[in-house]
């Protein structure tokens, strides 16, 4: 007897659809279970084999939990904005809006044929204005908030302004490494532009300049995980480092809470370890070394600040290594080393941070300059190497070959003599990273155990005024803008160098229809070519009751021309599934209280230090 599976499956799939067999309510006497799949990028004409691999597993679990008496939320949608979808459209000569819609139709047809038990009434599409209105709304909450390290949570930027008005910066000086201290009287005399520049140093979503991975062919900034061997992951186009104005999320302020939260989230141990290592918390000291240049005009940059977790090894420092991006490098390079340094910096520009950290091949170049050990005046050569990143610590490290494997290999490779401060614990052929050796060749630390020496050195450095205790994180703030068309527009108007938020009542700020989506000039996004859209800003602020006082001067300004990255819409989509048709909020309190946490989430581990970290930060910020 022939099994006519096409007819039979279609019959029952139609039956399920007609009876809304998998429609789920936000209120039920049954226990709840939230089963989530990582929703797909509609960046291809159809599903690939990896999609159903995970989706089938989650569907089996969803059906099992329903049979066990649970009220199961099992939704599906599309991560439709971002580089993958736009690049697919460009490669096929189709507008991204059209190609995305076509691909989604095919994705949906394929998902239906497989027969998944999704509640299709909860389908989301991150590129639809009804969805990205709330992505923009969340961005505004981040822009209008700062992280108070005293209360350890996000607070309204208005509370910070009140502090500055009455107390100046005294109580938050430790959060102002790039801004000079000021009194309440000074704050109240600052021009608005000066005040806003200071506030930008605190906002959870902020604009600044930084080294980014720039792909000229794609016309956009790429995340570290989008660069492989110096080329773009998609298309294999050359990538170089470029300094651009970018939006960032101040995820580093949540580093401690993200670490603490790993104790309670139901992640695998491997996943927790990946996030722990990515966050990279460490404790140590920041030390300021005098610098000495050779065969060149005296430099205005005369001190080198280094962060180290091992101040006890300061007498074993045989060389310093600095990051290639440091802008003061030309001020200290000797004439003899100038060409070699320029050649090396050109090489490093094509490398992503992730590649540089993972690289096994040893590379570097001597600057011709020296740092001076503050305790014995020993001159220490300063090298440049790609394995040191400008965004971690100060962008400079002190290298102790007898106690660190990478430093030891570097010293051997370049013929740098190695000092033994570990006595019998160092055999001369391989380093020893011990913290329990009795120090030798270490001046006032001779005969002292390394662990005790750490505090002795820091106390002495602080007494001399050239060092301090410091906690650092390897994780850096997340780049949050792309010079592309297919993404959420930023609800920001620029005027006279000040960023003004659009009133929430004006959301969504819709992406304008454009036939030509080529990049603008000087690294600007395609939206910079739409002059009419950019400059039509008065309507957002004139007679608008939702406009804040902070936005009152934005009339006549220009809209931001960058768009948000692909991960903007995916950092909170699991919340929208709970209440996808709500027009008053991204989700009601009743819905989020009921569904609460996702109970089962299936997807690839490649998202461990991207999406899964960003979504945790967004959730914590929304909670605050």
Order of alpha helices (4+ residues) and beta strands (2+ residues): alpha-beta-alpha-beta-beta-alpha-alpha-beta-alpha-beta-beta-alpha-alpha-alpha-beta-beta-beta-beta-beta-alpha-alpha-beta-beta-beta-alpha-alpha-alpha-beta-beta-beta-alpha-alpha-beta-beta-beta-beta-alpha-beta-alpha-alpha-alpha-beta-alpha
